[in-house]
């Protein structure tokens, strides 16, 4: 049995808001507010009218958020009924 080799993270890869929302368990309005407050970086550009962020920029911001003790909101889709 082979062990899966982790895929290296490309910090230049572009991600969209849905990726961030899913990762943090937030909704788009919360993400926009976090960008406005400076908790998340500004998007680096737009593709097809949708904002894009560099993965490395987002991961650095996420680390700062977690280090500051901000609790992550639970993702409603993973709640147990």
N, C-alpha and C positions, 0 to 999 in steps of 0.2 A: 504494500500500500504506500503510495506516494503522499508526501506532505505538501500541501499547497504553499507555494512561495508567495508572500505578500506582494501585492503590486505596489511599486514605488509611487509616492504621491508627487504629482507634478504641480508645484506651486503656481505655475503660470496658467494652468487649466482654468477655463472660464466656467463659472457656475451661475445658476439663475436664482431668483428669489425663492422659488419652490424648494430648492435644495436647502437653503438656509432655514426656511420656515419648518421644514420637516426635521432638520437636524436639531433645532432649538425647541421644537414643539410650540411654535408660535404661529400667528396668522400674519398676512401681508401688512395689515395696518400697524401691528406691533413692530414689524421689521422696519417700516418706513419711519416710525417714531424713533426707533433705535438709531437709525441713520441720522435723523435730524438732531438727536441729542449727542451724536458722536460716539455712541457705543459700538456701532458697526461702521465700517468704512463706506465712503461714497462709491457707487458703482463706477467701474472703469469705462463703461460704454454701454451701448444698446445694440441688440441684434434682433431684428424683427419686431422692434418696438418694446422689447423686454430688457430690463436692466441686467447687466452681467457684472460679476465680481471675480477677481482673481482668487483662486482657492487659497493660496498662501496668505493673502491679506485677510480673508475671512477667518482662517484657522488661528491667526495671531490674535484677532479681535476676540474670538471665542475663548482662547486661553486667558486673555485679560478679564473677560466677564466671569469665567469660572474661578479665577484666582481672587477676584474681588468678593467672592462669596455670594454672588447673585444666584439664587436658586433657579433651576430650570423649571419651567412650567411643565406639568405632565401633558403628554400628548393625548388629547381626548379619544383618539381612535384606538389607543392602547389601554384605555380604562377597562377594568373588569366590571361587568354588570352584576 
